[in-house]
Each structure stands twice: as C-alpha cells, then as structure tokens.
Amino acid sequence: MRWSSLFTVLGGGAVAVAGLLGLLSGHPWSALPLVLGIAVALREVRYLQRLRTGRIRER
C-alpha cells in the first residue's frame, strides 16, 4: 500500500464531501470542489489499478 496514494484518495474524498455539504446548504459554487475532489480520488484509484495489473510502472 502506498501511503501517498491513500492520503490522496482520502483528501480527494474529504474535499468532495465538503463540496457536497456546501452544495446541499445552497452554495452553487461548491459544485466545483465536489467535482475536483471526485476527479482526484478517481484518478488515483485508476492509477493504482493500472499499477497493480502491471500496465504501467511505478512513478
């Protein structure tokens, strides 16, 4: 397990949750951090999947 990847996914998730809470409380600009947090977390998860299957080498 790569700790930096874990922290990246958790950080992206935390930003996404904060954006979702802001969006639910009536702040439409909170959609931007929501989308960015999800994108960062998803990109890191996909990177880890490619790394595990051997399609790419470690950075």
KEKE-3310 file (N, C-alpha, C; in steps of 0.2 Angstrom, whole numbers, plus 5000, padded with zeros to 4 digits):
npx = (5004:5003:5006:5006:4997:4985:4983:4980:4968:4960:4960:4955:4942:4938:4938:4928:4917:4916:4912:4900:4892:4892:4886:4873:4869:4866:4875:4880:4892:4900:4900:4911:4923:4918:4917:4930:4937:4931:4936:4950:4952:4946:4955:4967:4964:4962:4975:4981:4975:4980:4993:4994:4990:5000:5001:5007:5022:5029:5029)
npy = (4994:5010:5024:5038:5038:5033:5044:5054:5049:5049:5063:5069:5063:5069:5083:5082:5078:5090:5099:5093:5095:5109:5112:5106:5115:5126:5133:5136:5136:5127:5116:5115:5111:5099:5091:5092:5085:5072:5069:5069:5059:5048:5047:5044:5031:5024:5024:5017:5004:5002:5001:4990:4979:4979:4986:4999:5006:5010:5027)
npz = (5000:4995:5004:5001:4990:4997:5005:4996:4990:5001:5004:4992:4994:5005:5001:4992:5000:5008:4998:4993:5005:5006:4994:4996:5006:4999:4992:4976:4970:4976:4969:4961:4969:4973:4961:4958:4969:4968:4955:4957:4967:4960:4949:4955:4961:4949:4944:4953:4951:4938:4940:4948:4940:4931:4920:4919:4925:4941:4947)
capx = (5000:5007:5003:5004:4990:4980:4981:4977:4961:4956:4960:4950:4936:4936:4936:4921:4912:4915:4909:4893:4889:4891:4881:4867:4867:4864:4881:4881:4900:4903:4900:4917:4927:4915:4919:4938:4938:4930:4941:4957:4951:4945:4961:4972:4962:4963:4982:4983:4973:4984:4999:4993:4989:5006:5000:5012:5027:5028:5032)
capy = (5000:5017:5029:5044:5036:5033:5051:5057:5047:5052:5070:5070:5062:5075:5089:5080:5078:5097:5102:5091:5099:5116:5112:5105:5121:5131:5137:5133:5136:5121:5110:5114:5107:5092:5088:5091:5080:5066:5068:5067:5052:5043:5046:5040:5024:5021:5024:5011:4998:5000:4999:4983:4974:4979:4990:5004:5005:5015:5034)
capz = (5000:4995:5009:4997:4986:5002:5008:4990:4989:5007:5003:4987:4996:5010:4998:4989:5005:5009:4992:4994:5010:5003:4988:5000:5010:4995:4988:4970:4968:4980:4965:4958:4973:4973:4955:4958:4973:4965:4950:4960:4970:4955:4945:4959:4961:4942:4943:4957:4947:4932:4943:4951:4934:4928:4913:4920:4930:4946:4945)
cpx = (5004:5003:5001:4998:4984:4978:4978:4970:4957:4955:4955:4943:4933:4934:4929:4916:4910:4911:4902:4889:4888:4886:4874:4864:4866:4869:4882:4888:4903:4903:4907:4922:4924:4917:4927:4940:4937:4935:4948:4957:4951:4952:4967:4970:4963:4970:4984:4981:4977:4991:4999:4993:4995:5006:5005:5017:5026:5032:5038)
cpy = (5006:5022:5036:5043:5036:5040:5055:5055:5050:5059:5072:5068:5067:5081:5088:5081:5086:5100:5100:5095:5106:5117:5111:5111:5127:5136:5133:5132:5130:5115:5109:5110:5100:5088:5087:5086:5073:5064:5066:5060:5047:5042:5042:5032:5021:5020:5017:5004:4997:4998:4991:4978:4974:4983:4996:5002:5011:5021:5035)
cpz = (5000:4999:5006:4993:4991:5004:5002:4989:4995:5006:4998:4990:5001:5007:4994:4994:5007:5004:4992:4999:5009:4998:4991:5004:5006:4992:4982:4968:4971:4975:4962:4963:4974:4967:4955:4963:4971:4959:4952:4963:4965:4951:4949:4960:4954:4941:4947:4954:4941:4935:4945:4945:4930:4921:4913:4925:4935:4945:4950)
residu = (MET:ARG:TRP:SER:SER:LEU:PHE:THR:VAL:LEU:GLY:GLY:GLY:ALA:VAL:ALA:VAL:ALA:GLY:LEU:LEU:GLY:LEU:LEU:SER:GLY:HIS:PRO:TRP:SER:ALA:LEU:PRO:LEU:VAL:LEU:GLY:ILE:ALA:VAL:ALA:LEU:ARG:GLU:VAL:ARG:TYR:LEU:GLN:ARG:LEU:ARG:THR:GLY:ARG:ILE:ARG:GLU:ARG)
# end
